Amino acid sequence: MEEEIITEGKFKYIEKGEGTAIIILHGLMGGLSNFHGVTEHFPKKGYKVLIPELPIYDMPMIKTTVKNFAKYLDSFIKFKGLTNVILLGNSLGGHIGLLYTKLYPQNVKALVITGSSGLYESAMGDGYPRRGDYEFIKKKAEGVFYDPAVATKEIVDEVFETVNDRMKLVKTLAIAKSAIRHNMSKDLAKMPTPTCIIWGENDNVTPPNVANEFHELLPDSDLFWIKKCGHAPMMEHPEEFNTILDSWLKKRNF
């Protein structure tokens, strides 16, 4: 990955560009490089893109919850002295963005969610896992995408390493349980923050009906579909993802 990871205090993050801050929230198995297309595109359009590394495996067990990740995000935003941010989250990252927006609505100008958990209970932690079985893990990783070739050996190796590390696996399952406990269906109607929902038509981790439900429940949302696309649109179709988001931000004057 070309972007340099900055370490300051307890934070590790990527920062690129100047302007309105777009903070990217990665998913449970997602590295910072999953958003390479976004970090390349939006700084050229007058945005500052930041990707904090979420302490998924570093929090004490009792604190490994969606709510504590939202609080961690708040401490990062304060540390960087940011206001009126745009949050962009995939999978667990979308859920953290939603919960952060519920807790600190005054800080969020707009929210972008893609393949987000927060409604669908088995969005994460489904089918975990047969440790040590590389082929099983490979099939699982490939199933996240419409085109299995997107699951490179590097991605499969990373997932394999995670599920074979006992502490990482235990924390992964703790986060999955926390995501189920933090179901947001009752909160969304009270969240007027403008929200852009970008979803893969072939997402089988958080299926299309989840996107429809987010769209119905969130008072000010727009829903966009990407064809031949699974759970991570910004990885499978980065150009289309950027085009959709770009025109939404322009239309909304962000």
N, C-alpha and C positions, 0 to 999 in steps of 0.2 A: 504494500500500500504506500502510495507516494506521500500522503499527508503525514506530517510529523505529529506524534502524540506528545502533548505538553503535560508535564507534571508540576502541579502547584499545590502545596499543602496536601490535603487528602484527595485532591481531584486529579484525574487523568482525563484529558479530553483533546479533541481536534477542534481547531478554530480556523476559519478561512473566510476572507472577505470583510467588507464593512457595510453597515446599514442596519435595517431592521433585523433583529435576531430570529433565526429559525433554529430551534433546538430539536435535535433528532434523538429519539429514544429507541434504542435497539431492543430486540426481543430476547427471549431466554437463551436460545442457541445462536443468536445473531451477533457476529463480530461487527466492529465499526466499519469494516470495508464493504459490508452489504449495501451501504448507502453511497458508494463511490460516485454513482451517476448524479446524485443530488448535490454532493459536495463539489463536483466539477461544474455543475450548471448554474446554481443559484448565486454564488459569489459574483459571477459575471453580470447578474441582473440587479445588483445593488443590495444584496442581502449578506448578513454575517451568518455563516452556518457554523453551529457548534454541536459536537457530538460528545457528551460526557460518557465515560465508561461507567456503567451502573455497577455497584458493588454486589453483583448477584451472588457470588460465592464468598464474599468477605464479611458480610454482616454476621453477627452472632445468630445462632439458630433461632432464638426466640424473636429476633427482629427481622427475620427473613420474610417480609410481608410486602404486599403491594403498597400499603399505606406508608411503610417506612421508606420505600423507594421514592414515593411522592415527596416525602419530607426531605430526602437526600437531594432530590431535584430542586426543592425550594432553597436549600442551603447553597447549591451550586449557582442558582440564579442570583441570590443575594451576594455571593462571593464575587460574581462577575459584574455586579451593579446594573443588572438588566431590568427593564420594565417593558410592558406591552409586547411580550414575546409571542411568536407563533410556535406551537408545539407540533411535531410530526412524529407519530409513533407507529411501529409495526408490531403486531402480535402482543406480547406482554407490554411492550413499549407504548402501544396505543392505550392499553388499560391504565398504565401509570399516568399517561397524559390526561385521560378522562378523569381519573381520581384527583390529580393535581388541579385540574380546572374546576372541579367541584369544590375543593378545599380553598383554593386561592384564585377565584374568578377574576379578581381585579388585576391580576398579573398577566392574563392571557388574552391576547388580541384575537387569536384564531387557533383552531385545532384541526389537525389533519390526521385521520386514522386510516390504516390499511391492514386488513387481516387481523383486526384487534380482538383481544379477549375482553371480557367484561360483561358479556351477556350469555354466551354459550358455554355451558358448564364443562364440557370436555374439550374446550379449546386447547388446553395444555394438559400434559400429563396423560394423554390418551395412549394406551398401548405401551407404556414404559415397562422396562425394556428387557430384552434378554441380554444380560451382560456377557461380554466375551464373544458374542456372535456377530462378527463383522458384516456378514451378508445381510442379516436381519436389520442391522443399523443402517446399512447402505440403502436397503429398500425403503426404510422409514424416511430417511433423508430425501431420497428421490421423490417420495410421495408428497412432499411438501410443495413440489413444483409441478407445473403442467408438463414441462420438458425435463425429463429426468437428468439430462446432460448438464443442467444448471448445478446439480449437486456434484461439484467437483470432488476429487479425491481429498483435497484440503478440507472441504466442508465436512465430508464423511469422517475423516480422521479426527476432526475437532469434536464432533458429536460422539464418536466412539470413545475418545479419551475422557469426555465428560461422564458418560454413563458407566465407565469402568473405574472412575475415581469415586470411592464410596461416599466421601463427604460431599462432593459436587452432586452426586445422584440424590442424596438425602435432601440437600437444599433445593434441588430442582423439584422434587416431589412436594417439599414444604411450600414452595412458591405456587405450584399448581393448586394445592389445597387453599392457599390464601386467595388465589384468583377466584376460586369457586365461592369462597365466603364473601368476597367483595363483589358480588353480582350487582350491577348498577342499574338494572331495569327500573327501579323505583326513583332513581335520582335524575335520569336523563331529561325528563319532561321539565325539570326545574333548572336546566342548564342552557341559557340562551346564547352562549358563545357561538359565533359562526363556525360551522364545522364542515370540512371537506372530507367526504368518505370515498376512498378509491379502493376498489375491490376486484380481485380476480374472479372471472366467471366460473373458473374450475377449482376454486379453493376448497379442498376437502378437509382442512384443519378447522377453519371457521367458515362454514358453507355460506352460499349467497343469501339464504334467508336471514342470516345474522346481520348482514349489511342492510337488508330491507328493514329489519327491526330497529337498528340504530337510526336509520333515516326517518322512520315513523315516530320514534320516541324523542329524538332531538329536535327542538323547536325551530332551529335555524340551520338546517343542513342541506347539502347538495350531494347526490350520490352519482358516482361515475364508475362504469364497468370497463374492465380490460379483458378482451377475448384471449382464449388460449393462454390462460394465466392462473397460477396457483396462489399460494399463501403469501408470496413476497413480490408484489408487482414492481417495486423499485429495483429488484434484482433481475427479474425475468424480462421486463419491458421498460428499462430505465428511460428511454427517450419518450415513450408514450406517457409514462408516469409524470415526467417533468413537464411535458406539454400541457397535460390536464391541470396540474398544480399551478403552473405558470399563468394559464388563462384564468383560473379561479381567483388567484391572488390579484390579478389585474382588475377583473370584474368587480371584486370586492374592495378595491382600492387599498390593498395592503402592500 
